[in-house]
C-alpha cells in the first residue's frame, strides 16, 4: 500500500510540474501549426459565390470533387464563410425569382 501511495504522489507532482510549464510556456504545448491565410477576399455577396459554385460544380468545372470540398476550398481561398454546403446548394436551387442573378450579371458585363 505504501508503494502505491508513493507512486501516486510522484505522479501528482509530475502532473503539477507539467501544468505549471503549460501556464508559463504555452507555446511548447501547442500542436497546431500556424494557418496561412489567403490574400484574396471575395468582394461580392456570399450568395453570389454560392451561386457560382453550385452551377460550376453541376457543369463539371471541378471534376469529381465533392461539393463540400469545393465549398471549403473556396471559403479558404476567398476568406469567406458560406455555411453548410448542403444548405447552400438548397438555397441557390430553391430560388423562385432571378435564379441565376450573378451569372446573368457576369454575362452582361462581358457583352459591354
C-alpha positions in Angstrom: 0.0 0.0 0.0 2.8 2.4 0.8 4.4 1.8 -2.6 1.1 2.7 -4.3 0.8 5.9 -2.3 4.4 6.9 -3.1 3.8 6.3 -6.9 0.6 8.3 -6.8 2.3 11.1 -5.1 5.1 11.1 -7.6 2.6 11.1 -10.5 0.8 14.1 -8.9 4.0 16.0 -8.6 4.8 15.3 -12.2 1.3 16.5 -13.4 1.6 19.7 -11.3 5.0 20.4 -12.7 3.7 19.9 -16.3 0.7 22.1 -15.7 3.0 24.8 -14.3 5.1 24.6 -17.5 1.9 24.9 -19.6 0.9 28.1 -17.8 4.4 29.7 -18.1 5.2 28.4 -21.6 2.0 27.6 -23.6 3.8 27.7 -26.9 5.6 24.5 -26.0 2.3 22.6 -25.8 0.6 23.7 -29.0 0.5 21.2 -31.7 -1.4 23.3 -34.3 0.8 24.8 -37.0 0.1 28.4 -37.9 -2.6 28.7 -40.6 -1.7 30.5 -43.7 -4.4 32.9 -44.8 -5.2 33.6 -48.4 -4.5 37.1 -49.5 -7.7 37.1 -51.6 -11.1 38.4 -50.4 -14.5 37.9 -52.1 -15.8 41.4 -53.0 -19.4 40.5 -53.9 -22.2 39.0 -51.8 -21.6 35.5 -50.4 -24.7 34.2 -52.2 -23.1 35.2 -55.5 -20.2 33.0 -54.8 -22.6 30.2 -53.7 -24.5 30.5 -57.0 -21.3 30.4 -59.0 -20.0 27.3 -57.1 -23.3 25.4 -57.4 -23.6 25.9 -61.2 -19.9 25.5 -61.9 -20.0 22.2 -59.9 -23.0 21.0 -61.8 -21.3 21.9 -65.1 -18.4 19.7 -64.1 -15.8 22.5 -63.7 -14.3 20.9 -60.6 -14.2 17.4 -61.9 -15.3 14.7 -59.5 -14.6 16.8 -56.4 -17.3 16.6 -53.8 -19.3 19.8 -53.5 -18.4 20.0 -49.8 -14.7 20.1 -50.6 -15.3 22.7 -53.3 -17.1 25.0 -50.9 -14.5 24.5 -48.1 -11.6 25.3 -50.5 -13.3 28.5 -51.9 -14.1 29.6 -48.3 -10.4 29.4 -47.5 -9.3 30.9 -50.9 -11.6 34.0 -50.5 -11.6 34.3 -46.7 -15.4 34.0 -46.5 -17.8 31.8 -44.6 -20.6 30.3 -46.7 -22.2 27.9 -44.3 -23.2 24.3 -44.7 -22.7 23.1 -48.3 -26.0 21.2 -48.4 -27.9 24.2 -47.2 -26.0 26.5 -49.6 -26.9 24.3 -52.6 -30.5 24.1 -51.5 -30.9 27.9 -51.0 -29.5 28.5 -54.5 -31.6 25.8 -56.2 -34.8 26.8 -54.4 -34.8 30.4 -55.6 -38.1 31.4 -57.4 -37.0 34.8 -58.8 -33.7 35.6 -60.5 -32.4 32.1 -60.2 -29.1 33.0 -61.9 -28.7 36.6 -61.0 -24.9 36.6 -60.5 -24.2 34.6 -63.6 -26.5 36.8 -65.6 -24.7 39.9 -64.4 -21.4 38.3 -65.4 -22.7 37.7 -68.9 -23.9 41.3 -69.2 -20.5 42.6 -68.1 -18.8 40.6 -70.8 -21.1 41.9 -73.5 -20.3 45.5 -72.8 
